[in-house]
């Protein structure tokens, strides 16, 4: 709440409820980048195989992709937004450490 008041005070009056939607959409974009960066092998493009000479091709087919990452692990991380997803620094860059602690607690309650 304080983070939003401090960093988006100009936008609150203009966007009203739209601000929460916009902030969440940006957080989702950051989350996608974070997850794909952390597990690139799980999101690598699948190889396409063309038909062979003995079997006519109805178009390209997809080869099953294997990854060392558990899909359950990825799903668990996707279910949680982090402070960084919302553009909130984890380490104090300025200001009161007590305020940072309160903001972290608020984010964890989300």
HELIX and SHEET records of a PDB file:
HELIX    1   1 UNK A    2  UNK A    7  1                                   6    
HELIX    2   2 UNK A    9  UNK A   15  1                                   7    
HELIX    3   3 UNK A   17  UNK A   38  1                                  22    
HELIX    4   4 UNK A   40  UNK A   42  5                                   3    
HELIX    5   5 UNK A   71  UNK A   78  1                                   8    
HELIX    6   6 UNK A   84  UNK A   86  5                                   3    
HELIX    7   7 UNK A   97  UNK A  109  1                                  13    
SHEET    1   A 2 UNK A  48  UNK A  49  0                                        
SHEET    2   A 2 UNK A  61  UNK A  62 -1                                        
END                                                                             
